[in-house]
Amino acid sequence: MNWITNYVRPKINSIFSRREVPENLWQKCDECGTMLFHRELSDNQNVCTSCGHHMHISPRDRFTALFDGGIFAEVAVPEPLADPLKFKDQKKYPERVKAAQKKTGEKEAMLVAAGEIGRTPIIAAAQDFSYMGGSMGMYVGNAIIAAAEEAVKLGRPLVLFSAAGGARMQEGILSLMQMPRTTVAVQMLKEAGLPYIVVLTHPTTGGVTASYAMLGDVHISEPNALICFAGPRVIEQTIREKLPDGFQRAEYLLDHGMLDRVTPRTEMREELITITRMLMGLPPQVVGDLPSPQADAPAKAANKAADAAEPAAAEG
């Protein structure tokens, strides 16, 4: 009996039991609650196919969808001091950094890359909100300066995707000093006559909004993104008044002249191609390539010669 109970029955159950479905195959939309298949969601750049809600997307996934063929080269960023203030709250700062690196698989909160969009060479930088809230520390400042220097050296426009909760408190005043440093980096682009385009994503707040995120030649935002310095809850508690519906959201800021465009993520690539080529004085994008007439000329001549030779051969 023990042999049947301990061996045969578990073996039969394992053969006929239903396989467990991995948890990461489906994701629930935070806005409408629709269950979305992971492949369908990734193909739509993490935008809900039911209600259009824009979910979080990593910088690498964003760049894969942005650049031609998903091909880009990372731009090296100088490494700052690891823990300049020896900061410690509930955890030591280096421990938080290691946890964020393990969670995101990235070195820091910003990724800088070079590549082409619609055959237009650009430099792009993107913040990752999953990495300690995309907070602006010394590395982020170094990354923006490196992106600006690379853009000036190669004569390319800079496209920056912002997503941050503000300055990184673990770096104190050194974090706040990135505001003037990044402002100088943006000025380098302006003096070189190169476009600086900012795409504000959800959320963009604090010192990031007060510096490089609002210094672009063109400001585009994803739908319903929160864009502010202080959050609406803080403002309500300070002035003790009810704020308008949608206050500090992208559509509200567009209506009040703070933004140039609000563009869905799935249409962002085409929008950026059009704007960058326009600002660089380039002709409109060639959507489809046709074969050169000169390349087809020998083949057409050979076909005509063959057609002319067929009647002569028939008469002979």
Sequence and secondary structure as in RCSB ss.txt:
>XXXX:A:sequence
MNWITNYVRPKINSIFSRREVPENLWQKCDECGTMLFHRELSDNQNVCTSCGHHMHISPRDRFTALFDGGIFAEV
AVPEPLADPLKFKDQKKYPERVKAAQKKTGEKEAMLVAAGEIGRTPIIAAAQDFSYMGGSMGMYVGNAIIAAAEE
AVKLGRPLVLFSAAGGARMQEGILSLMQMPRTTVAVQMLKEAGLPYIVVLTHPTTGGVTASYAMLGDVHISEPNA
LICFAGPRVIEQTIREKLPDGFQRAEYLLDHGMLDRVTPRTEMREELITITRMLMGLPPQVVGDLPSPQADAPAK
AANKAADAAEPAAAEG
>XXXX:A:secstr
 HHIIIIIHHHHHHHHS     GGGEEE TTT  EEEHHHHHHTTTB TTT  B    HHHHHHHHSGGG EEE 
      S TT  BSSSBHHHHHHHHHHHHSSSSSEEEEEEEETTEEEEEEEE TTTGGG B HHHHHHHHHHHHH
HHHHT  EEEEEEE SB GGGHHHHHTHHHHHHHHHHHHHHTT  EEEEEEEEE HHHHTTGGG  SEEEE TT 
BB SS HHHHHHHH S   TTTTBHHHHHHTTS SEE  HHHHHHHHHHHHHHHTT      S    HHHHHHHH
HHHHHHHHHHHHHHH 
